[in-house]
Amino acid sequence: MADAYGIVTSSGNHFRVEGMEEYRPIGAFSFLGRYRVVDFPLSNLSNSNIDRIQVYVSQNPRSLAEHIGTGQTYNINSKRGKLQLLFNQDSRVNDIYNTDIAAFRGNLGIIERMHQQYVILTPGYMIFKQDYNKLLSDHIASGADVTLLYHKVNNAKDAYRACSTLTLNRQKGVKEIEKNLGTANDRNVFMDTYVMKNSLFIELIKKASKLSSVFTLADILNEENETLDIRGVAHKGYFAAITDFKSYYDANLELLDMTKARELFSYDWTFYTQTTDSCPVHYFEGAKICNSMVANGCLIEGTVENSVIGRGVEIRKGAVVRNCVILGHSIIDKGVHLENQVVDKWARITRVKELIATPENPGYVRRDDVL
């Protein structure tokens, strides 16, 4: 087993996905019709032989708590391992106080009691594949105090605007963690992933709390940059950051491209999720499906093109669903035409016969709504 425990962080006060986040945290968002976003960091940690994991959440925790349960879904050893759901103190005074440091400080007693020598922090709102056992081994071999994971992109002017970036020197030492201001396309997007000794982590939490009530972990690392050896390690493969509604929509649909899907999914790296004992998809005579992911339990009579369809969805005769993300148990009634929409769970579209948006500004149908 790796001598480390894992922390899956929430988004803190960085950003908010309007509409969908009214009902659940980003980690509980449905993804590709079958998964939840939190399945990816939890599976990465489990596959890396890390079975002591803390998951932080602030608002609307019910759906996330129901989904992750005791951790058995993620192949976490029930005797040795433990999956804990820990709650942030969500400040209603001012959202600026809702930082990752504030969350860690509120659970400092639990962090101090962890007997593992190292801690690996990974975000609950990004989707990628990473062997943390290898990353930990490389961190130890490097002799660095802190290792940060980043992904090199060439579209940072338009994308990843809510993320941070790393400025590196020639030896891949981290000079600064700063917000992506959209001033250049080529950037090292920080994946909010940290590796360090737990003793240092505790020290940084306490120092940050003394310096400022609104400091983040990135802020205190910038402050301590001169005294700490902070290294950057490049991530290879698929990477998505769910930081707003458009990025959620795009991340679902871009994985319909098999080339991108193969960067994330492979036979030697399982992404775990809760399974259901529902029936396979029922395709009726006359149904037309093209380049789409359709989850089990669906009834498809109409046309589905370039879309992601969640579990238990009904798309009735004559309906057309194109470039859409339809979440579980929604009903798209006869003759309805949808393009570039995200339809939340349990929605029914019956009387409104046409909902068309642009790919640049996709539409949203709220959970449980009847249109």
Secondary structure by P-SEA (a helix, b strand, c coil): cccbbbbbcccccccccccccccccccccccccccccaaaaaaaaaaacccbbbbbbcccaaaaaaacccccccccccccbbbbbccccccccccccccaaaaaaaaaaaaaaccccbbbbbbccbbbbbaaaaaaaaaaaacccbbbbbbbbcccccccccbbbbbbcccccccccccccccccccccccccccccaaaaaaaaaaaaaacccccaaaaaaaaccccbbbbbbbccbbbbcccaaaaaaaaaaaccaaaaaacccccccccccccccccccccccccccccccccbbbbcbbbccbbbcccccccccbbbccbbbccccccccbbbbcbbbbccccccccccbbbbcccbbbbbcccccc
